[in-house]
Amino acid sequence: MSKASMVIPDQESLAPIPQPREEIISTRAEWMSELWHFRELLYFLAWRDVKVRYKQAAFGAAWAIIQPLFTMLIFTFFFGRMANIPSGGIPYPLFFYTTLVPWTYFAGTLGQGGNSLVSNASLITKIYFPRILLPASSALSSLLDFGVGSSFLVIMMAYYRVKPSWTLVFWPLAILEMLLVTLGISMWLAALNVRYRDIKHVIPFMIQLGLWVSPVLYPVNYLSPRWRPLLALNPLSAVMEGFRACIFPTHQLDWNLMATSLGTSLLCFVIGALYFRKAERTFADII
């Protein structure tokens, strides 16, 4: 080989190729510490979702009461008065409204959180931040609606003269479980929606189906014992039964179903978080 054909590489060509910023941060920092570092961004994203939701809305936050209230009236007429679904002595409007408030939270958050990555594609491709903040902000902002809807529950309890008991202290635990289930499923669907855009059509179908396979309109003991193990696999079963038990101490709980459903709730959150974490590095490339 002649000297003219020999090319001596300079130092710049021998320098390591810089990796994308997202990859460097995700490998050097722990996930939890990274989330803590961006905690203020979570607040601003959640507040942005609240402002967008109620922008130019005549009734504003009152929709958090109107939606479950009118749904409760319809269910009371058809399933309470006509179908005579047993409520355990609980007034039908109160029986349905207690579970419709968390169900409205779950359905609204799932629809928003499942599409949170795709709807914020321009933001994802421009700057780095933990992508989990997008579905998490949807779950956090919807808690405002849940709080407004729950406040009307106090008025209904006073109207029907239902006194709260000591079991009400478990209300925050029921909210925490609701949040874990909703966030876990939202993370899983949001990550899948980036790769498979068919998911945006699947989410409304899942919400409609979930209303009937969850004990929102009926108590668990309404089903025959052979179907209850299948109902226990639904993580929302423990959520709905937990809210009823907090308000009505006389409500009978199936502890085997509650234990199985609680385990399923934790499993949904763990699987959703792990899958989201695995797919997070490719979001900016394929979104």
C-alpha positions in Angstrom: 0.0 0.0 0.0 1.4 3.4 -1.0 1.8 6.3 1.4 -0.6 8.3 -0.6 -3.4 5.8 -0.1 -2.9 5.7 3.7 -5.3 7.9 5.6 -4.4 8.6 9.2 -7.6 9.3 11.2 -7.5 12.5 13.3 -8.5 12.6 16.9 -12.1 13.9 16.1 -12.8 10.8 14.0 -11.6 8.6 16.8 -13.8 10.3 19.4 -16.8 8.2 20.6 -20.1 8.9 18.9 -22.3 10.9 21.2 -25.5 9.1 22.2 -28.9 10.7 22.2 -29.6 12.7 25.3 -32.6 10.6 26.2 -30.5 7.5 26.2 -27.8 9.0 28.4 -30.1 10.2 31.0 -32.2 7.0 31.2 -29.1 4.9 31.8 -27.3 7.1 34.3 -30.2 8.1 36.5 -32.5 6.0 38.5 -36.1 6.2 37.4 -37.5 7.3 40.7 -35.0 10.1 41.2 -35.6 11.2 37.7 -39.3 11.5 38.3 -38.7 13.4 41.5 -36.5 15.8 39.6 -39.3 16.5 37.1 -42.1 16.7 39.7 -42.8 20.3 38.9 -43.4 19.5 35.3 -46.0 16.9 36.4 -47.9 19.6 38.2 -47.8 22.0 35.2 -48.9 19.2 32.8 -51.8 18.3 35.1 -52.8 21.9 35.4 -52.6 22.3 31.6 -55.0 19.4 31.2 -57.5 20.9 33.7 -57.4 24.3 31.8 -57.9 22.6 28.4 -60.7 20.5 29.7 -62.8 23.4 31.1 -61.8 26.1 28.5 -64.9 27.8 27.3 -67.1 25.3 29.2 -70.3 27.0 30.4 -70.8 24.6 33.3 -67.1 24.1 34.1 -66.3 21.6 36.8 -70.1 21.0 37.3 -69.8 18.4 34.5 -68.0 16.2 37.1 -71.4 16.0 38.8 -73.7 16.2 35.8 -72.3 13.1 34.1 -72.6 10.6 36.9 -75.8 12.2 38.1 -77.8 11.7 34.9 -76.3 8.3 34.4 -77.4 7.4 38.0 -81.0 8.6 37.2 -81.1 6.3 34.1 -79.7 3.3 35.9 -82.0 3.8 38.9 -85.0 3.7 36.6 -84.0 0.7 34.4 -81.9 -1.4 36.7 -83.4 -0.4 40.0 -87.1 0.1 39.4 -87.6 -2.2 36.4 -84.9 -4.9 36.8 -85.0 -4.9 40.6 -81.3 -5.5 41.0 -80.7 -6.0 44.8 -78.9 -3.2 46.5 -78.8 -4.6 50.1 -81.3 -2.1 51.4 -79.2 0.9 50.1 -81.3 3.5 48.2 -80.8 2.9 44.5 -79.6 6.5 43.6 -77.0 6.3 46.3 -76.0 2.7 45.5 -75.3 3.6 41.8 -73.8 7.0 42.3 -71.2 5.7 44.8 -69.6 3.6 42.1 -70.4 5.8 39.1 -68.1 8.5 40.4 -64.9 6.3 40.4 -66.1 4.7 37.2 -66.4 8.1 35.5 -62.9 8.9 36.7 -61.5 5.6 35.3 -63.3 5.9 31.9 -62.3 9.6 31.4 -58.7 9.1 32.5 -58.3 5.9 30.4 -59.5 7.7 27.3 -57.2 10.7 27.9 -54.2 8.8 29.2 -54.2 6.2 26.5 -53.9 8.9 23.9 -51.6 11.2 25.9 -48.4 10.2 24.0 -49.8 10.5 20.5 -51.5 13.8 21.3 -48.3 15.2 22.6 -46.1 13.9 19.8 -44.6 17.4 19.0 -43.6 17.8 22.7 -41.9 14.3 22.8 -39.8 14.8 19.7 -38.5 18.2 20.9 -37.3 17.9 24.5 -36.5 15.2 27.0 -38.6 14.4 30.1 -39.9 11.2 31.6 -42.7 10.2 29.3 -44.6 8.7 32.1 -45.5 12.2 33.2 -48.0 12.4 30.3 -50.3 9.6 31.4 -49.6 10.4 35.0 -50.7 14.0 34.5 -54.0 12.7 33.0 -54.6 10.6 36.1 -53.7 13.5 38.4 -55.8 16.2 36.7 -58.9 13.9 36.7 -58.7 13.7 40.5 -60.2 17.2 40.5 -63.3 15.9 38.8 -63.4 12.9 41.2 -63.3 15.3 44.2 -66.1 17.5 42.8 -68.2 14.4 42.1 -67.6 12.9 45.5 -68.6 16.2 47.2 -72.2 15.7 45.8 -72.1 12.2 47.4 -72.1 14.0 50.8 -75.3 15.9 49.8 -77.0 12.6 48.8 -76.0 10.9 52.0 -77.6 13.8 53.9 -80.7 13.6 51.8 -81.2 9.9 52.4 -80.1 10.2 56.0 -77.2 7.8 55.7 -74.7 8.5 58.4 -71.0 7.8 57.7 -69.3 5.2 59.9 -65.7 4.5 60.9 -65.2 2.6 57.6 -65.0 6.0 55.9 -61.3 6.2 57.1 -60.5 3.7 54.3 -61.7 6.1 51.6 -58.1 7.3 50.8 -57.0 3.7 50.4 -59.8 3.1 47.9 -58.7 6.2 46.0 -55.1 5.0 46.0 -56.1 1.7 44.5 -58.3 3.4 41.9 -55.3 5.6 41.0 -52.9 2.6 40.7 -55.3 0.6 38.5 -56.1 3.6 36.2 -52.5 4.6 35.8 -51.2 1.1 35.2 -53.7 0.4 32.4 -53.2 4.0 31.0 -49.4 3.5 30.8 -49.8 0.1 29.0 -52.3 1.5 26.5 -50.4 4.7 25.9 -47.2 2.7 25.1 -49.1 0.4 22.8 -50.8 3.3 21.1 -47.5 4.7 19.9 -46.7 1.5 18.1 -50.2 0.3 17.1 -52.6 3.2 16.3 -55.5 0.7 16.4 -55.4 1.1 20.2 -57.3 4.4 19.9 -60.2 2.5 18.6 -59.9 -0.3 21.2 -60.0 2.1 24.2 -63.7 3.2 23.8 -64.7 -0.5 23.3 -62.8 -1.5 26.5 -64.5 1.3 28.4 -68.0 0.2 27.3 -67.2 -3.5 28.0 -65.7 -2.6 31.4 -68.9 -1.1 32.6 -70.7 -4.4 32.3 -68.0 -6.7 33.6 -67.3 -4.6 36.7 -69.6 -4.4 39.7 -70.8 -0.9 39.0 -74.4 -1.6 38.4 -74.8 -4.6 40.6 -73.3 -6.1 43.8 -70.9 -9.0 43.7 -73.4 -11.3 45.4 -75.8 -10.7 42.5 -73.8 -13.2 40.4 -73.8 -16.9 40.9 -70.7 -18.3 42.8 -69.3 -20.0 39.7 -68.9 -16.6 38.0 -67.3 -14.7 40.9 -63.8 -16.1 40.3 -63.8 -14.5 36.9 -65.1 -11.3 38.3 -62.2 -11.4 40.8 -59.7 -11.1 38.0 -61.1 -7.7 37.2 -59.0 -5.1 39.1 -62.0 -2.8 39.2 -64.0 -5.2 41.3 -62.0 -4.4 44.4 -62.2 -0.7 43.6 -66.0 -0.6 43.3 -66.6 -2.9 46.2 -64.1 -0.9 48.3 -65.9 2.4 47.7 -69.3 0.8 48.7 -67.8 -0.7 51.8 -66.4 2.7 52.9 -69.8 4.3 52.7 -72.1 1.5 53.7 -70.7 -0.6 56.6 -73.6 -3.2 56.1 -72.4 -3.9 52.6 -71.2 -7.6 52.5 -67.7 -8.1 51.1 -66.4 -11.2 49.5 -62.9 -11.2 51.0 -61.5 -13.9 48.6 -62.7 -11.8 45.7 -61.2 -8.6 47.2 -57.8 -10.3 47.8 -57.6 -11.6 44.3 -58.8 -8.3 42.7 -56.3 -6.4 44.8 -53.5 -8.6 43.6 -54.6 -8.1 40.0 -54.6 -4.3 40.6 -51.0 -4.4 41.7 -50.1 -6.7 38.8 -51.7 -4.3 36.3 -49.7 -1.4 37.7 -46.4 -3.3 37.7 -46.9 -4.7 34.2 -47.9 -1.3 32.9 -44.9 0.5 34.4 -42.4 -2.2 33.2 -43.8 -2.2 29.7 -43.9 1.6 29.5 -40.3 1.8 30.8 -39.1 -0.7 28.2 -40.8 1.0 25.3 -40.0 4.6 26.4 -36.7 4.8 24.6 -38.3 4.3 21.2 -41.2 6.8 21.5 -39.4 9.7 19.9 -38.3 7.5 16.9 -41.7 6.0 15.9 -44.3 8.5 17.2 
